[in-house]
């Protein structure tokens, strides 16, 4: 079946190429020309720092289809900057050839026609935005506006005006100083012309109808002949920019260059190091040896990381919101998988992958790692994607990221009732977490004329608890992955999330029921602490009144100062829920005597895990933001359950480990009260 789909894609691609050569839209059954356009759009043919957005364009079949907002990079010099007007002249395109790498089609070279009849400048001339690194998510990303734009057959230029906002001024200063030099355009191609030559290794497509949408300042440039215009460029002959900027290279040299770039990418050395090797006279074997030496030298100074392990660090300064970035694409695929099973609305980037099967995503991860997959079947793809035959890919991380999303949603959907009365925090490590409580300051004393101020101190107390690690290992079979059984994968993670939430809820309930001993050697609820009703009673206005008075009359660490602890929550077992709701209901009273003093003043918190010990006992808790009573914590950077996975050994498939670093403890007894019930 996979090979049949591949043949359909290839046939569609050939038909689309033929249509572009003839300048007549292809229209076979199911519109192969449209399918070719879809492939090009799906490919996410972005430059080094692109952000994608969908637009609509017409097709020969009469249907509307998505088009991709592509970006192209350049650089500029600062001499055209007008400091008073806050403007600069930008050469946004010279039509330089750029290599595009679609997902499901062979790579191709793209050139932009600079014939004025081929460029739609309406958007630029009507106030298109000047952006910071293609950031279109909110208004803070816009740092200026395009005042005007022209194309003269050799280059495209635009006058941009920078905003006077305080956060934009440093950017404009850097432009004036020549620190920020690179610009990029975001554009959509509406029509292509095939200009492939007999010696071209890849197809060459000339954009003969394209439309710029925005101009951005970026950190990395690609179209080296374009940029902000300087004074000495006024009479410069830019040449025919529909041809490559470099001399014609042989197929052997192009093969060498592609291999060097792939090797640098796999080693995580970045494009700058690849360009350094390409500029040298090293053979391919010598370049590979140089790459190994570079990795070894970097390993002496600091730990060596792969591009996928620390992609953000290796691409520091680049715009990561692009499908050319493996981490960005992997996160988008993970979001798409999660959205298919949680009914969530996918983001624009995730929507690109909503239709892909699990094996299709595994194929993309392998190809990104440099593995040829054209002749591999689904079973072989899944085995290699999971690490078989020594292969390393992002697919296990993709599954882990997807699992974490599903697990987290299920975990958040089943919270513990007792967490409402507790304060959440984090722990730096697994050592005992001590909460120091300062007592009340002593009262202020009168100071007579020429008198001295006297010193006063406050009592101190502390309680402690520690975070511990809890977890289990589960397996998902290879058959389920190959069969694309995402239902099993999703349900497993949903149940793991619910299990983690249940564990934490039971942990807190057991802690409350255990009536732990505090640092003073007395139980949490005790008559000595004046927070335990001696004779149990049902929930009534009278019993609530007694409990509230006891909490308000609690004294601080000095034993004298009344702290006025006001209850906010009433915690009950499930069997007492209805009674509690009736007693605290806010109703309109006909007479003063019928007024409910607790109406709308207490929030009912039901914890069914209390019923197993007592169906009658109930509790009052103060607001955790006012009095530190119950506190729970997760380990820093691991707030909630975490999912990890690896290729299974005892299980033929994938093993998932769920881990939860969690702990809780009571810090003070003054903010809670217990009535044993009756």
SEMARNU-456233 format. One record per residue (C-alpha): residue number from 1; x, y, z. Coordinates in nm, 3 decimals, m for minus. Example, Ala and Ser with C-alpha at 12.3 -4.5 7.8 and 13.67 -1.06 7.14 Angstrom:
BEGIN
NODE num      xx      yy      zz
NODE   1   1.230  m0.450   0.780
NODE   2   1.367  m0.106   0.714
***
This chain:
BEGIN
NODE num      xx      yy      zz
NODE   1   0.000   0.000   0.000
NODE   2   0.286   0.237   0.088
NODE   3   0.447   0.184  m0.253
NODE   4   0.112   0.252  m0.423
NODE   5   0.080   0.582  m0.239
NODE   6   0.437   0.670  m0.335
NODE   7   0.358   0.603  m0.703
NODE   8   0.054   0.830  m0.678
NODE   9   0.266   1.108  m0.530
NODE  10   0.533   1.063  m0.799
NODE  11   0.274   1.066  m1.076
NODE  12   0.119   1.378  m0.929
NODE  13   0.461   1.542  m0.912
NODE  14   0.538   1.464  m1.278
NODE  15   0.201   1.597  m1.383
NODE  16   0.256   1.912  m1.178
NODE  17   0.599   1.969  m1.336
NODE  18   0.453   1.922  m1.683
NODE  19   0.178   2.168  m1.602
NODE  20   0.426   2.431  m1.486
NODE  21   0.638   2.389  m1.804
NODE  22   0.334   2.430  m2.029
NODE  23   0.197   2.720  m1.821
NODE  24  m0.136   2.534  m1.839
NODE  25  m0.276   2.383  m1.518
NODE  26  m0.277   2.003  m1.527
NODE  27  m0.620   1.855  m1.471
NODE  28  m0.625   1.474  m1.473
NODE  29  m0.849   1.273  m1.247
NODE  30  m0.836   1.411  m0.888
NODE  31  m0.634   1.708  m1.018
NODE  32  m0.272   1.600  m1.015
NODE  33  m0.163   1.961  m1.053
NODE  34  m0.341   2.044  m0.731
NODE  35  m0.179   1.746  m0.560
NODE  36   0.162   1.864  m0.677
NODE  37   0.092   2.208  m0.532
NODE  38  m0.021   2.045  m0.209
NODE  39   0.308   1.855  m0.194
NODE  40   0.506   2.172  m0.242
NODE  41   0.300   2.348   0.022
NODE  42   0.323   2.055   0.263
NODE  43   0.698   2.048   0.216
NODE  44   0.729   2.359   0.425
NODE  45   0.992   2.501   0.192
NODE  46   1.125   2.749   0.439
NODE  47   1.464   2.919   0.448
NODE  48   1.692   2.907   0.751
NODE  49   1.466   3.120   0.965
NODE  50   1.105   3.095   0.856
NODE  51   0.768   3.100   1.015
NODE  52   0.476   2.958   0.821
NODE  53   0.122   3.074   0.762
NODE  54  m0.150   2.941   0.534
NODE  55  m0.302   3.147   0.255
NODE  56  m0.555   3.058  m0.012
NODE  57  m0.498   3.054  m0.383
NODE  58  m0.693   2.930  m0.681
NODE  59  m0.649   2.595  m0.854
NODE  60  m0.751   2.471  m1.196
NODE  61  m1.003   2.241  m1.035
NODE  62  m1.186   2.541  m0.894
NODE  63  m1.115   2.452  m0.533
NODE  64  m0.929   2.666  m0.283
NODE  65  m0.603   2.519  m0.160
NODE  66  m0.347   2.634   0.100
NODE  67  m0.031   2.817   0.002
NODE  68   0.271   2.857   0.223
NODE  69   0.422   3.185   0.335
NODE  70   0.789   3.129   0.254
NODE  71   1.085   3.334   0.371
NODE  72   1.410   3.434   0.206
NODE  73   1.705   3.588   0.383
NODE  74   1.948   3.869   0.296
NODE  75   2.179   4.123   0.462
NODE  76   2.219   4.498   0.460
NODE  77   2.458   4.782   0.537
NODE  78   2.363   5.082   0.752
NODE  79   2.462   5.378   0.534
NODE  80   2.110   5.430   0.396
NODE  81   1.967   5.485   0.745
NODE  82   1.798   5.819   0.808
NODE  83   1.818   5.872   1.184
NODE  84   1.571   6.163   1.191
NODE  85   1.302   5.987   0.989
NODE  86   1.395   5.647   1.140
NODE  87   1.396   5.494   0.790
NODE  88   1.626   5.269   0.589
NODE  89   1.631   5.145   0.230
NODE  90   1.623   4.767   0.212
NODE  91   1.724   4.552  m0.083
NODE  92   1.482   4.272  m0.001
NODE  93   1.560   4.044  m0.296
NODE  94   1.812   3.991  m0.572
NODE  95   1.644   3.675  m0.696
NODE  96   1.930   3.454  m0.576
NODE  97   1.890   3.079  m0.614
NODE  98   1.787   2.896  m0.293
NODE  99   1.770   2.519  m0.238
NODE 100   1.434   2.397  m0.104
NODE 101   1.389   2.055   0.057
NODE 102   1.026   1.934   0.062
NODE 103   0.930   1.638   0.281
NODE 104   0.786   1.404   0.022
NODE 105   0.948   1.529  m0.299
NODE 106   1.301   1.570  m0.424
NODE 107   1.481   1.897  m0.344
NODE 108   1.464   2.180  m0.597
NODE 109   1.625   2.518  m0.653
NODE 110   1.402   2.822  m0.628
NODE 111   1.464   3.153  m0.803
NODE 112   1.255   3.468  m0.781
NODE 113   1.183   3.661  m1.099
NODE 114   1.252   4.032  m1.064
NODE 115   1.046   4.128  m1.365
NODE 116   0.808   4.397  m1.231
NODE 117   0.521   4.215  m1.401
NODE 118   0.596   3.903  m1.195
NODE 119   0.594   4.059  m0.846
NODE 120   0.280   4.166  m0.660
NODE 121   0.384   4.468  m0.450
NODE 122   0.038   4.578  m0.334
NODE 123   0.084   4.453   0.021
NODE 124   0.427   4.611   0.065
NODE 125   0.307   4.943  m0.076
NODE 126   0.004   4.943   0.153
NODE 127   0.188   4.933   0.485
NODE 128   0.311   4.575   0.523
NODE 129   0.477   4.512   0.861
NODE 130   0.847   4.520   0.943
NODE 131   0.887   4.230   1.188
NODE 132   1.140   4.095   1.432
NODE 133   1.244   3.751   1.300
NODE 134   0.903   3.681   1.137
NODE 135   0.724   3.698   1.474
NODE 136   0.359   3.728   1.371
NODE 137   0.198   3.599   1.690
NODE 138   0.128   3.938   1.849
NODE 139   0.181   4.309   1.796
NODE 140   0.506   4.314   1.994
NODE 141   0.673   4.140   1.700
NODE 142   0.612   4.437   1.468
NODE 143   0.899   4.684   1.490
NODE 144   0.810   4.905   1.196
NODE 145   0.626   4.944   0.867
NODE 146   0.707   4.928   0.496
NODE 147   0.665   5.274   0.344
NODE 148   0.718   5.180  m0.023
NODE 149   0.861   4.905  m0.244
NODE 150   0.980   4.875  m0.605
NODE 151   1.128   4.611  m0.838
NODE 152   1.345   4.721  m1.131
NODE 153   1.433   4.391  m1.297
NODE 154   1.760   4.354  m1.107
NODE 155   1.660   4.387  m0.744
NODE 156   1.370   4.459  m0.513
NODE 157   1.404   4.755  m0.277
NODE 158   1.185   4.893  m0.001
NODE 159   1.189   5.188   0.235
NODE 160   1.108   5.078   0.591
NODE 161   1.032   5.299   0.890
NODE 162   1.111   5.185   1.244
NODE 163   0.874   5.233   1.536
NODE 164   0.965   5.483   1.807
NODE 165   0.864   5.239   2.082
NODE 166   1.109   5.207   2.367
NODE 167   1.169   4.837   2.301
NODE 168   1.245   4.907   1.931
NODE 169   1.498   5.184   1.987
NODE 170   1.787   4.945   2.070
NODE 171   1.715   4.756   1.747
NODE 172   1.726   5.075   1.542
NODE 173   2.049   5.175   1.718
NODE 174   2.202   4.839   1.620
NODE 175   2.093   4.894   1.260
NODE 176   2.260   5.235   1.257
NODE 177   2.575   5.090   1.411
NODE 178   2.591   4.810   1.158
NODE 179   2.544   4.538   1.421
NODE 180   2.213   4.415   1.277
NODE 181   2.262   4.368   0.902
NODE 182   2.035   4.088   0.783
NODE 183   1.682   4.106   0.651
NODE 184   1.434   3.846   0.530
NODE 185   1.113   3.858   0.332
NODE 186   0.804   3.648   0.380
NODE 187   0.630   3.573   0.052
NODE 188   0.391   3.342  m0.131
NODE 189   0.454   3.194  m0.477
NODE 190   0.143   3.180  m0.696
NODE 191   0.298   3.045  m1.019
NODE 192   0.620   2.873  m1.123
NODE 193   0.817   2.819  m1.445
NODE 194   1.049   2.520  m1.484
NODE 195   1.394   2.642  m1.602
NODE 196   1.589   2.326  m1.523
NODE 197   1.907   2.298  m1.730
NODE 198   2.071   1.976  m1.856
NODE 199   2.350   1.997  m1.595
NODE 200   2.132   2.081  m1.298
NODE 201   2.132   1.816  m1.028
NODE 202   1.792   1.926  m0.899
NODE 203   1.495   2.086  m1.075
NODE 204   1.511   2.465  m1.096
NODE 205   1.184   2.655  m1.056
NODE 206   1.147   3.025  m1.132
NODE 207   0.872   3.209  m0.942
NODE 208   0.698   3.413  m1.211
NODE 209   0.410   3.525  m0.990
NODE 210   0.500   3.588  m0.628
NODE 211   0.384   3.821  m0.354
NODE 212   0.585   3.961  m0.059
NODE 213   0.383   3.987   0.263
NODE 214   0.631   4.121   0.516
NODE 215   0.996   4.213   0.576
NODE 216   1.185   4.100   0.887
NODE 217   1.511   4.174   1.061
NODE 218   1.688   3.844   1.133
NODE 219   2.023   3.716   1.253
NODE 220   2.128   3.489   0.965
NODE 221   2.130   3.587   0.597
NODE 222   2.133   3.373   0.281
NODE 223   2.076   3.597  m0.022
NODE 224   2.419   3.756   0.007
NODE 225   2.367   4.019  m0.264
NODE 226   2.059   4.170  m0.104
NODE 227   2.019   4.398   0.197
NODE 228   1.965   4.754   0.317
NODE 229   2.088   4.980   0.046
NODE 230   2.411   5.175   0.093
NODE 231   2.524   5.483  m0.095
NODE 232   2.777   5.300  m0.310
NODE 233   2.509   5.067  m0.442
NODE 234   2.329   5.336  m0.637
NODE 235   2.503   5.260  m0.969
NODE 236   2.614   4.904  m0.900
NODE 237   2.535   4.652  m1.175
NODE 238   2.365   4.368  m0.990
NODE 239   2.369   4.138  m1.293
NODE 240   2.121   3.870  m1.384
NODE 241   2.006   3.743  m1.048
NODE 242   1.803   3.461  m1.195
NODE 243   2.135   3.279  m1.236
NODE 244   2.341   3.133  m0.952
NODE 245   2.565   3.381  m0.773
NODE 246   2.856   3.135  m0.784
NODE 247   3.030   2.987  m1.087
NODE 248   2.887   2.672  m1.240
NODE 249   2.992   2.374  m1.031
NODE 250   3.034   2.018  m1.143
NODE 251   2.799   1.741  m1.028
NODE 252   3.090   1.590  m0.835
NODE 253   3.149   1.915  m0.646
NODE 254   2.778   1.949  m0.569
NODE 255   2.777   1.594  m0.434
NODE 256   3.078   1.676  m0.214
NODE 257   2.911   1.990  m0.081
NODE 258   2.587   1.808   0.000
NODE 259   2.775   1.532   0.183
NODE 260   2.975   1.782   0.390
NODE 261   2.665   1.977   0.489
NODE 262   2.485   1.654   0.587
NODE 263   2.785   1.540   0.796
NODE 264   2.804   1.874   0.978
NODE 265   2.430   1.868   1.043
NODE 266   2.445   1.515   1.185
NODE 267   2.738   1.614   1.409
NODE 268   2.555   1.922   1.531
NODE 269   2.828   2.161   1.416
NODE 270   2.601   2.409   1.241
NODE 271   2.598   2.574   0.900
NODE 272   2.887   2.812   0.977
NODE 273   3.132   2.526   1.021
NODE 274   2.997   2.357   0.708
NODE 275   3.059   2.672   0.506
NODE 276   3.416   2.682   0.638
NODE 277   3.477   2.329   0.511
NODE 278   3.310   2.401   0.177
NODE 279   3.541   2.695   0.122
NODE 280   3.847   2.474   0.175
NODE 281   4.011   2.238  m0.074
NODE 282   3.954   1.936   0.150
NODE 283   3.825   1.616  m0.002
NODE 284   3.513   1.455   0.143
NODE 285   3.719   1.208   0.349
NODE 286   3.942   1.488   0.475
NODE 287   3.637   1.695   0.567
NODE 288   3.492   1.405   0.764
NODE 289   3.822   1.366   0.949
NODE 290   3.819   1.738   1.025
NODE 291   3.465   1.704   1.164
NODE 292   3.576   1.425   1.398
NODE 293   3.871   1.636   1.514
NODE 294   3.639   1.929   1.579
NODE 295   3.404   1.712   1.786
NODE 296   3.699   1.579   1.985
NODE 297   3.833   1.929   2.053
NODE 298   3.494   2.049   2.166
NODE 299   3.458   1.744   2.385
NODE 300   3.778   1.839   2.572
NODE 301   3.637   2.177   2.666
NODE 302   3.278   2.080   2.740
NODE 303   3.039   1.787   2.704
NODE 304   2.947   1.707   2.345
NODE 305   2.580   1.729   2.260
NODE 306   2.400   1.629   1.945
NODE 307   2.192   1.876   1.751
NODE 308   1.875   1.709   1.871
NODE 309   1.977   1.703   2.235
NODE 310   2.051   2.075   2.254
NODE 311   1.900   2.225   1.941
NODE 312   1.819   2.554   2.110
NODE 313   2.181   2.609   2.211
NODE 314   2.323   2.515   1.873
NODE 315   2.082   2.742   1.692
NODE 316   2.123   3.029   1.934
NODE 317   2.039   3.350   1.758
NODE 318   1.836   3.184   1.482
NODE 319   1.462   3.187   1.442
NODE 320   1.354   2.843   1.564
NODE 321   0.994   2.868   1.445
NODE 322   1.053   2.689   1.116
NODE 323   1.001   2.341   0.976
NODE 324   1.370   2.338   0.885
NODE 325   1.432   2.309   1.259
NODE 326   1.394   1.938   1.358
NODE 327   1.293   2.026   1.714
NODE 328   1.021   2.263   1.595
NODE 329   0.890   2.006   1.347
NODE 330   0.901   1.729   1.609
NODE 331   0.705   1.940   1.857
NODE 332   0.448   2.020   1.587
NODE 333   0.407   1.649   1.509
NODE 334   0.377   1.568   1.881
NODE 335   0.107   1.831   1.919
NODE 336  m0.076   1.692   1.615
NODE 337  m0.075   1.340   1.761
NODE 338  m0.197   1.469   2.097
NODE 339  m0.473   1.680   1.940
NODE 340  m0.605   1.380   1.748
NODE 341  m0.677   1.208   2.078
NODE 342  m0.769   1.495   2.309
NODE 343  m1.006   1.688   2.078
NODE 344  m0.789   1.996   2.128
NODE 345  m0.756   2.255   1.852
NODE 346  m0.415   2.223   1.684
NODE 347  m0.193   2.521   1.624
NODE 348  m0.115   2.629   1.270
NODE 349   0.213   2.436   1.266
NODE 350   0.058   2.119   1.412
NODE 351  m0.225   2.128   1.158
NODE 352   0.029   2.042   0.887
NODE 353   0.072   1.693   1.036
NODE 354  m0.280   1.604   1.149
NODE 355  m0.331   1.365   0.857
NODE 356  m0.004   1.171   0.892
NODE 357   0.009   0.817   1.024
NODE 358   0.251   0.722   1.300
NODE 359   0.471   0.538   1.050
NODE 360   0.479   0.850   0.829
NODE 361   0.612   1.053   1.118
NODE 362   0.868   0.783   1.192
NODE 363   0.979   0.804   0.828
NODE 364   1.026   1.181   0.853
NODE 365   1.231   1.144   1.170
NODE 366   1.456   0.887   1.003
NODE 367   1.505   1.100   0.693
NODE 368   1.593   1.394   0.910
NODE 369   1.861   1.174   1.069
NODE 370   2.002   1.095   0.724
NODE 371   1.851   0.746   0.684
NODE 372   1.722   0.650   0.338
NODE 373   1.369   0.515   0.375
NODE 374   1.247   0.487   0.016
NODE 375   1.281   0.107   0.009
NODE 376   1.182   0.042   0.372
NODE 377   0.845  m0.101   0.468
NODE 378   0.643   0.004   0.774
NODE 379   0.794  m0.263   1.002
NODE 380   1.152  m0.175   0.909
NODE 381   1.080   0.197   0.942
NODE 382   0.935   0.154   1.290
NODE 383   1.221  m0.069   1.405
NODE 384   1.487   0.174   1.287
NODE 385   1.300   0.476   1.417
NODE 386   1.296   0.317   1.762
NODE 387   1.673   0.272   1.756
NODE 388   1.719  m0.057   1.573
NODE 389   2.048  m0.125   1.390
NODE 390   2.213   0.154   1.584
NODE 391   1.995   0.420   1.420
NODE 392   1.937   0.744   1.610
NODE 393   1.630   0.952   1.531
NODE 394   1.388   1.192   1.697
NODE 395   1.103   0.941   1.687
NODE 396   1.137   0.819   2.049
NODE 397   1.140   1.183   2.159
NODE 398   0.833   1.244   1.943
NODE 399   0.646   0.962   2.118
NODE 400   0.766   1.085   2.456
NODE 401   0.654   1.441   2.388
NODE 402   0.314   1.321   2.264
NODE 403   0.273   1.094   2.564
NODE 404   0.359   1.375   2.803
NODE 405   0.098   1.602   2.645
NODE 406  m0.178   1.341   2.675
NODE 407  m0.065   1.236   3.022
NODE 408  m0.057   1.593   3.146
NODE 409  m0.407   1.671   3.019
NODE 410  m0.547   1.362   3.191
NODE 411  m0.353   1.450   3.508
NODE 412  m0.489   1.806   3.516
NODE 413  m0.844   1.682   3.452
NODE 414  m0.849   1.473   3.773
NODE 415  m0.714   1.697   4.051
NODE 416  m0.732   1.623   4.421
NODE 417  m0.991   1.814   4.619
NODE 418  m0.740   1.866   4.898
NODE 419  m0.509   2.056   4.662
NODE 420  m0.760   2.342   4.681
NODE 421  m0.687   2.387   5.052
NODE 422  m0.310   2.341   5.011
NODE 423  m0.029   2.561   4.885
NODE 424   0.174   2.440   4.587
NODE 425   0.551   2.489   4.575
NODE 426   0.867   2.324   4.439
NODE 427   1.168   2.156   4.596
NODE 428   1.523   2.205   4.473
NODE 429   1.630   1.851   4.568
NODE 430   1.530   1.547   4.774
NODE 431   1.656   1.677   5.106
NODE 432   1.407   1.764   5.381
NODE 433   1.220   2.081   5.289
NODE 434   1.197   2.293   5.603
NODE 435   0.943   2.570   5.642
NODE 436   1.048   2.827   5.901
NODE 437   0.765   3.016   6.067
NODE 438   0.824   3.345   6.245
NODE 439   0.601   3.434   6.532
NODE 440   0.428   3.763   6.587
NODE 441   0.634   4.073   6.644
NODE 442   0.615   4.203   7.004
NODE 443   0.387   4.494   7.070
NODE 444   0.520   4.845   7.019
NODE 445   0.620   5.027   7.340
NODE 446   0.597   5.395   7.410
NODE 447   0.926   5.581   7.390
NODE 448   0.944   5.883   7.622
NODE 449   1.129   6.203   7.538
NODE 450   1.501   6.127   7.530
NODE 451   1.413   5.761   7.587
NODE 452   1.570   5.463   7.412
NODE 453   1.407   5.208   7.185
NODE 454   1.418   4.857   7.331
NODE 455   1.487   4.540   7.137
NODE 456   1.220   4.281   7.076
NODE 457   1.226   3.933   6.927
NODE 458   0.988   3.689   6.765
NODE 459   0.940   3.322   6.837
NODE 460   1.030   3.069   6.568
NODE 461   0.906   2.724   6.472
NODE 462   0.959   2.491   6.178
NODE 463   0.807   2.189   6.010
NODE 464   0.964   1.976   5.738
NODE 465   0.885   1.716   5.474
NODE 466   1.069   1.582   5.170
NODE 467   0.999   1.507   4.806
NODE 468   1.031   1.143   4.707
NODE 469   1.027   0.962   4.374
NODE 470   0.739   0.736   4.269
NODE 471   0.686   0.560   3.937
NODE 472   0.631   0.250   3.727
NODE 473   0.732   0.109   3.386
NODE 474   0.482   0.010   3.116
NODE 475   0.521  m0.127   2.765
NODE 476   0.364  m0.070   2.422
NODE 477   0.412  m0.348   2.169
NODE 478   0.583  m0.308   1.834
NODE 479   0.270  m0.450   1.669
NODE 480   0.059  m0.165   1.806
NODE 481   0.301   0.093   1.669
NODE 482   0.327  m0.069   1.325
NODE 483  m0.051  m0.107   1.308
NODE 484  m0.079   0.264   1.381
NODE 485  m0.286   0.182   1.690
NODE 486  m0.275   0.532   1.831
NODE 487  m0.584   0.453   2.037
NODE 488  m0.385   0.212   2.252
NODE 489  m0.102   0.463   2.283
NODE 490  m0.340   0.743   2.377
NODE 491  m0.544   0.542   2.625
NODE 492  m0.230   0.417   2.796
NODE 493  m0.110   0.772   2.856
NODE 494  m0.455   0.888   2.964
NODE 495  m0.461   0.614   3.225
NODE 496  m0.107   0.698   3.335
NODE 497  m0.212   1.060   3.383
NODE 498  m0.517   0.961   3.585
NODE 499  m0.308   0.717   3.788
NODE 500  m0.061   0.993   3.875
NODE 501  m0.344   1.225   3.979
NODE 502  m0.501   0.947   4.186
NODE 503  m0.167   0.875   4.355
NODE 504  m0.122   1.238   4.462
NODE 505  m0.485   1.267   4.576
NODE 506  m0.454   0.950   4.787
NODE 507  m0.121   1.072   4.925
NODE 508  m0.283   1.393   5.054
NODE 509  m0.591   1.213   5.187
NODE 510  m0.378   0.957   5.371
NODE 511  m0.168   1.239   5.516
NODE 512  m0.479   1.413   5.650
NODE 513  m0.624   1.089   5.791
NODE 514  m0.294   0.994   5.957
NODE 515  m0.314   1.300   6.185
NODE 516   0.065   1.343   6.172
NODE 517   0.276   1.448   6.467
NODE 518   0.398   1.806   6.450
NODE 519   0.735   1.942   6.563
NODE 520   0.599   2.013   6.913
NODE 521   0.541   1.640   6.963
NODE 522   0.162   1.667   6.946
NODE 523  m0.078   1.541   6.680
NODE 524  m0.197   1.780   6.411
NODE 525  m0.555   1.768   6.539
NODE 526  m0.558   1.765   6.917
NODE 527  m0.730   1.940   7.204
NODE 528  m0.391   2.086   7.298
NODE 529  m0.388   2.263   6.962
NODE 530  m0.750   2.373   7.016
NODE 531  m0.843   2.251   6.667
NODE 532  m1.030   1.930   6.753
NODE 533  m1.394   1.920   6.859
NODE 534  m1.421   1.715   7.178
NODE 535  m1.774   1.597   7.107
NODE 536  m1.853   1.523   6.745
NODE 537  m2.158   1.676   6.582
NODE 538  m2.322   1.689   6.242
NODE 539  m2.275   1.983   6.010
NODE 540  m2.508   2.258   6.129
NODE 541  m2.495   2.633   6.162
NODE 542  m2.426   2.590   6.533
NODE 543  m2.138   2.341   6.488
NODE 544  m1.986   2.554   6.212
NODE 545  m2.014   2.859   6.437
NODE 546  m1.823   2.684   6.717
NODE 547  m1.550   2.569   6.476
NODE 548  m1.516   2.914   6.322
NODE 549  m1.485   3.078   6.663
NODE 550  m1.215   2.829   6.765
NODE 551  m1.013   2.907   6.451
NODE 552  m1.047   3.283   6.492
NODE 553  m0.928   3.261   6.854
NODE 554  m0.612   3.067   6.769
NODE 555  m0.298   3.238   6.900
NODE 556   0.041   3.275   6.738
NODE 557   0.374   3.133   6.844
NODE 558   0.390   3.372   7.138
NODE 559   0.075   3.210   7.281
NODE 560  m0.092   3.549   7.325
NODE 561  m0.154   3.719   6.991
NODE 562  m0.487   3.620   6.835
NODE 563  m0.425   3.544   6.465
NODE 564  m0.793   3.551   6.358
NODE 565  m0.774   3.249   6.124
NODE 566  m1.085   3.271   5.908
NODE 567  m1.211   2.945   5.753
NODE 568  m1.268   2.938   5.377
NODE 569  m1.318   2.568   5.294
NODE 570  m1.523   2.290   5.449
NODE 571  m1.380   1.948   5.359
NODE 572  m1.620   1.655   5.378
NODE 573  m1.638   1.289   5.277
NODE 574  m1.871   1.211   4.989
NODE 575  m2.154   1.104   5.223
NODE 576  m2.164   1.450   5.384
NODE 577  m2.157   1.650   5.059
NODE 578  m2.532   1.718   5.038
NODE 579  m2.559   1.822   5.402
NODE 580  m2.263   2.058   5.367
NODE 581  m2.407   2.217   5.053
NODE 582  m2.742   2.272   5.224
NODE 583  m2.587   2.433   5.531
NODE 584  m2.364   2.675   5.339
NODE 585  m2.619   2.756   5.064
NODE 586  m2.684   3.124   5.006
NODE 587  m3.062   3.169   5.010
NODE 588  m3.296   3.466   5.039
NODE 589  m3.430   3.478   5.394
NODE 590  m3.779   3.608   5.477
NODE 591  m3.681   3.718   5.829
NODE 592  m3.358   3.806   6.009
NODE 593  m3.379   3.486   6.209
NODE 594  m3.373   3.281   5.890
NODE 595  m3.049   3.433   5.755
NODE 596  m2.776   3.177   5.700
NODE 597  m2.452   3.333   5.832
NODE 598  m2.246   3.084   5.629
NODE 599  m2.434   3.132   5.303
NODE 600  m2.179   3.179   5.027
NODE 601  m1.893   3.212   5.278
NODE 602  m1.758   2.857   5.275
NODE 603  m1.655   2.653   4.972
NODE 604  m1.741   2.283   4.988
NODE 605  m1.450   2.051   4.903
NODE 606  m1.546   1.685   4.868
NODE 607  m1.281   1.416   4.913
NODE 608  m1.431   1.066   4.862
NODE 609  m1.106   0.903   4.978
NODE 610  m1.198   1.005   5.334
NODE 611  m1.510   0.784   5.342
NODE 612  m1.308   0.466   5.389
NODE 613  m1.195   0.585   5.732
NODE 614  m1.492   0.793   5.844
NODE 615  m1.814   0.898   5.674
NODE 616  m1.892   1.152   5.946
NODE 617  m1.578   1.358   6.016
NODE 618  m1.550   1.700   5.853
NODE 619  m1.287   1.974   5.849
NODE 620  m1.246   2.348   5.811
NODE 621  m0.941   2.502   5.638
NODE 622  m0.824   2.862   5.610
NODE 623  m0.717   3.016   5.280
NODE 624  m0.368   2.875   5.201
NODE 625  m0.267   3.218   5.071
NODE 626  m0.327   3.360   5.421
NODE 627  m0.209   3.082   5.654
NODE 628   0.042   2.811   5.566
NODE 629  m0.134   2.492   5.666
NODE 630  m0.098   2.211   5.411
NODE 631   0.174   2.227   5.146
NODE 632   0.268   1.996   4.857
NODE 633   0.567   2.012   4.626
NODE 634   0.714   1.868   4.309
NODE 635   1.079   1.867   4.218
NODE 636   1.190   2.177   4.029
NODE 637   1.165   2.139   3.649
NODE 638   0.946   1.830   3.700
NODE 639   0.614   1.968   3.816
NODE 640   0.378   1.677   3.780
NODE 641   0.430   1.331   3.633
NODE 642   0.701   1.295   3.368
NODE 643   0.707   1.033   3.091
NODE 644   1.026   0.873   2.959
NODE 645   1.067   0.598   2.702
NODE 646   1.324   0.375   2.540
NODE 647   1.329   0.084   2.300
NODE 648   1.199  m0.218   2.483
NODE 649   1.419  m0.515   2.562
NODE 650   1.190  m0.730   2.774
NODE 651   0.901  m0.582   2.573
NODE 652   0.919  m0.598   2.192
NODE 653   0.829  m0.236   2.133
NODE 654   0.863   0.068   2.357
NODE 655   0.891   0.085   2.734
NODE 656   0.742   0.389   2.907
NODE 657   0.849   0.500   3.252
NODE 658   0.628   0.743   3.440
NODE 659   0.795   0.924   3.728
NODE 660   0.648   1.160   3.984
NODE 661   0.870   1.345   4.233
NODE 662   0.618   1.447   4.497
NODE 663   0.589   1.525   4.865
NODE 664   0.356   1.700   5.110
NODE 665   0.335   1.800   5.474
NODE 666   0.143   2.008   5.728
NODE 667   0.324   2.327   5.825
NODE 668   0.084   2.458   6.092
NODE 669  m0.223   2.341   6.282
NODE 670  m0.374   2.687   6.332
NODE 671  m0.528   2.699   5.985
NODE 672  m0.738   2.381   6.014
NODE 673  m1.007   2.235   6.241
NODE 674  m1.158   1.886   6.272
NODE 675  m1.500   1.775   6.391
NODE 676  m1.531   1.392   6.426
NODE 677  m1.897   1.417   6.327
NODE 678  m2.192   1.228   6.463
***
